[in-house]
Amino acid sequence: MRTKIIQVDESGTPHEIVNGPDEPVKMCSNFNVFAQWCNDRYFVLASNEGDLFDTLDTNNNLFKKDRERGGMFWRLKACSKQCYDSYTEFLRSKSRTPFIVAQRRFRSDF
């Protein structure tokens, strides 16, 4: 069975990655991934505190380390399709409204 993965960059551009049945899952290293869709699972870039990564906030550092838990502060976290759709709309449009909607959906998803 082939695996189809859609990875979204900072400007909201989707990049499709298709793997063969026996290949390991490939991750694209040409750009930073802000959202991802794989089969029926949706992911957005978020912190452990439940905040989505805001590309318009100059204080956010994509490569910030999490000193309390180790690893990176911003990670791809599972979310609902509605949250994913709102977040990718924010990435494309840079409008605050879809970001606020995505943030609310992300916090109430689980």
QUIHU-V876590 format. One record per backbone hydrogen bond with DSSP energy under -1.0 kcal/mol. NH is the residue of the N-H (numbers start at 1). CO is the residue of the C=O. Records with the same first field share a line. If there is no record, write none. Layout:
NH = CO / CO
This chain:
3 = 19
5 = 17
6 = 37
7 = 15
8 = 35
9 = 13
12 = 9
15 = 7
17 = 5
19 = 3
34 = 8
35 = 8
36 = 43
37 = 6
38 = 41
39 = 4
41 = 38
43 = 36
44 = 77
45 = 34
46 = 75
47 = 51
50 = 47
53 = 45
60 = 57
64 = 61
66 = 71
70 = 66
73 = 64
75 = 46
77 = 44
79 = 42
84 = 80
85 = 81
86 = 82
87 = 83
88 = 84
89 = 85
90 = 86
91 = 87
92 = 88
93 = 89
94 = 90
100 = 96
101 = 97
102 = 98
103 = 99
104 = 100
105 = 101
106 = 102
107 = 103
108 = 104
109 = 105
